[in-house]
Amino acid sequence: MNLVRFTLLSAACVALSASAPRASTPPVSSARDTEDDGYVWRVVTDINNPKFEGRVGWFEGRGSVPYVYQIAQTEVLTRQYLEFVRAYWPYYGGDPRSEDFTGMFITARREGNGYTYEAMAGWENSPNTMSLRMAARFCNWLHNGKMNEKWAFESGVYDAATFTRNPDGTYNDDYTRAPGAKYWIPTADEWLKAVYYDPDRYGPDRGGWWKQPGGSDAFLKVGYPPDGQTNGSLWEWYSSYLPAGMYPDVTTPWGLLDASGGVSEHTTDGYSFGSSFLDDGPEVVREHDKAGQPVHSTHRYPDTGYLDGLRLAKRMIYDTP
């Protein structure tokens, strides 16, 4: 594995805030909103919350969401994505061994006329990477009840027929989700709200925005538990495993884990957000963890899959946003 391609440009860090990250336990989905789908869901309420008023030019005025929705507590894990890879590979038109298809932690081995896919030992419960296009097909597949037929990967939430490329290298991908979608890639508004917005920021029912993903303005400390608070930049190939949920006491105001660290996360706005264990040092982690700071311009390479992962969003059972 070439470490160079995972190195991201370093950015200047900003002054450390005096406030400390908070540990919180927001409500999980109620019984009427929960399905046995293998994910833990957090409900994001406070309809039409105040907009993000952070960096000018970087998503200022975004982050207000006019509906209640659910978002996964952790990113999609390698073992969860492995089920999709095994189901989709007969229909995949590219190299079945490519990380653009499998992500970082799934290996392909030739077996007869096909391939056998396995999770790398020790990385089964780590977040896996995937391209934006594969993330969309993953959502289609979940929406369609994991049907093992080609149509189930190509439509339902996103229309994969739009996943084409022009002679000049630009893409025509449309990531508008269909009405009635059950699972989807978060929009930038949904992601920002779930990570940085706190409905009680200034007191009960007095909402506002934090600057960092730990329910605080303070930078999270890079390091292993118990002293560390994020695994951003801690990736060392085969020398240490980085499972999801390493820091159960470090959450967003809505109870999300690993909003810092893990892998950067896709949104349908064509940008990924959040620091990653692939980042090049704590200063880059701090820069990528800033509210409103995009990490990668995924709309420029939606078929490339070795940098970003997915935190699923989901509709409320009684409502369709």
N, C-alpha and C positions, 0 to 999 in steps of 0.2 A: 504494500500500500504506500503510495507516494504521499509523504507528509506535506510536501510543498503546496499541493493543490488545496489542502485544507487550511492553509495559512491566510488569514484575512488581514487587511491593512490595519495597522495600528492607528488609534486616534487619541487625541489628548483627553486626559481625565479631568473631571471637574472637582471642585472642593467638596470634601466629605461633610455631609449633613450630620447634625448632632442627634437626630432622632433615631430610634432603634427599630428594626423590623419587628412586626407584630406576629404573634401566633393567634389564629382565629379559627373558629369552627362554624362557618355559615351553614345554613340548612342544605342538606342534600335533597334530591328529588323526592317528593312524596310518593306514596304507593301508587297513586293514580297516574303518576308521570314516569314511572320506572318500568323498564322492560328488562328481562334477563338476557342482555346482549353482551355481557362480559365487561362492561365499562361502568365506572362510577361517575355519576353526573352531578353537576352543581347547577342550581337554578339561578339565573341572573334576572333580577327584577328591576324596580325603579324605572318604569317606562318613561321615555322622553327625558332622561337624565341630562344635566348640564353638559355642554360640549367641552371637549378638551381645549384648553387655552394655553398650550405649551409653546414649543418652538415654532416660530413663524416660518412657513414654508414646508414644515414636516408635519403634516396632518393636523395643523391647528384648525379648530372648528369641527373636527370629527369626533366620533366616540359616543354620540347620542343614538340610542336605539329605541324605536317606538313600539317594542313588543317584548314579552318575556320569552326567554329561550334557555336552553340547557347547553352546557359545555363540559367536555370531559375533564375529569380531575387531572389526568396525566395524558401525555402524548401517546399515539398509537405505538404499541410495543412491537419488537421484532417477532415474537411468537404470534401476535395478532395479524401482522402484515404477512407472515409466512403462509397463513391459510389462503390469503388472497393470491399470492404469487403462485402457489400450487394450482389454484383454480384457473388463473388467467393465462398461464404460460402457453397453452395450445393456441391461443388467439393472438398472442403478442407477435407483432411483425418484425421486431428488431432482434438483436443478439440476445438469446435467452440467458446468457451469462453476464450481461451488462449490469453494472450498478445503477444505470438509469432505470432499470426494471426491478432489480432485487433490493436496491439500497445497500447500505454498508455491511450489514451483519447477516446476510443470507448468502449461502454458497450454492452453486449449481454443479452437479456432477452428471456427466453423460451416462445414460443407462439404456441400452437398446436403442430404440428410435426416439427416445425422449430424454428428459432430464429429471433428476431427483434433487429437490431443494431441501436444505436443512439450515437451521439457525446455527450460527457459530457458537460453540460451547462457551457458556458464561455470559453471553449477550442476549439471551432469550427475553429477559425482562428489561432490556434497555430500549429506549426509543429508537426506531429505525428511520432511516432517511428514505425519501421517495420523491419523484418528480411531481410537479404540479399536475401534469396530465394523469399520472398514476394515482395521485390523491383523489382526483375527480372520479376516476373509474372505481376506486375503492369505495367512494360514497355511493355511486350508482349500484354497485354490487350489494352493499349493505341495505340500501333502500329496497332493492328487489329481492330481499330475503336470501341472499347468497346463492341465487340460482346459478348453476354451472353451465350456462349457455351464453353465447357471445353477446346477444342483445342485452343481457343483464348488466354487462360492463359498459355498454355504449350509450345508455340513456336511462332516464328515470329522474335524475337530479340535474346532470349536465349533458349536453348534446355533444358527444365525442366526434360527431361528423364535422364539427367546426375545427377540430384539431389538425389544421393544415398549415403549411408554410409556403410563403411566396418566394419567387425567384430572387428577390432582393434580401432574403433572409429574415424578413418580418413574419410574424405569426398571426393567424386569424382566430385563435382560440377564444371562445365565448364562455365565461364562467358565471353567467347568470343562472341562478338555480331555478328549477321549475316549481310552479305552485304545488303545494302539497309535499314537498321534499321532507323526508324523515331525518336524513343525516346530510351534513354538508360541510364544506370548508368554510371556516369563519370569514366574514368580511373584516376589513380593517376596523370598522366601527365596533363590531362584536368582540374582536380580539382585544382591542385597546380597553374597552369597558371592563371586560372580564379580568384584565390584568392590573389596571391602574385606578379604576374608579371605585370609590368607597361610598356607599350610601349613607354612612355615618362619619364621614371624614371630619366634620366640624361639630359633631354631636349627634344625638339621635335624630334621624331623618334629615340631616343637613349634609347633603352629599358634596363630594369634591374629588379632586384628583391627586394622587401621589406621584412622585417623580421616579420611584423605583418599584420593582415588582414584589417586594416583600411587605406591602402595606405600610410603606414608610418612604421618607425622602433619603434615607441612608443607603449607601452602597452595601451590597451583600459581600460578605467575606468569602473569598475563594479558598477552598480547602476541604478536606475530608471531615466527616462527622467525628467527634461531636463538636469540634471548634468551628469548622467551616459551615457556610450557609448556602453555597452554590458549588456545583462541579464544573462551572464554566472554565474552560481552558485546561481541564485536568486530564484530557484524553491522552493515554499512553498505550499504544497498540500491544495487546496481549499481556500487559504488565499490571493492569488494574481494570476491573469491571465497574461500570457505572450504571447501575439499575435505576429505574424510575423510582421516585419517592424516597430518595436518600435522606431528605431533610423534611420530615413530616411536620415539624413545627414552623416551617417557613412557608407561608401561603400568601396568595393574593387575598384581597378583602372578601372574595367570593369562595375561597377555599381551594383554589387551583394549586397544584404542586408543580415544581420544576418550570415555572415561567422564566426563571433564570437558569441557565445550564440546560442539560439535555441537548436538544438540537433546536436550531432556529425553526420557526413555525410558519407554514404557508398561510396566506390569506388570498381571497379571490380578487383583491385589488392589484395583484401583480407584485407584491412585496412580501418578504418574510420578516418576522420580528423576533426579538429575543436573543439573548446570548446563547452560546453553545459550548459543549465540552471540546469542540474543535477550534475554538477561538485561540488566538495567539497571545495568551497572557492576560493577567487581571485587568490591565488598563483597557484592553479591547472589550472585555466582559462588561466593565463599567460603562463604556460608550454604548454598547449594544443594548444594555438594560435601561437606558434612558427612555422615559415615556415619549412615544411618538417617533422614535428613531428606527427607521427601516434598516434592515441588514443586507438583504439581497434583492435585486430587481429580477424576480423570477419570471416576469412577463417576457424577459429577453431570452430566456432559455427554459421554457416550460417542459421540455422533454429531457432535461438533465436532472439526475436524481441523487447526487451524493452529498448534498449540503444541508437540505432542509427536510423537516418532518411535518407531521400533521397532528393537531389537536382537534378532534371532531366537535362539531356543534350539532345540536339535535332539537327538533321541534318539541313543544309541549304536546302531549297526547291530545289534549282537549282543544288545541289551537294550532293554526297553520299560519306562521308569519309570512 
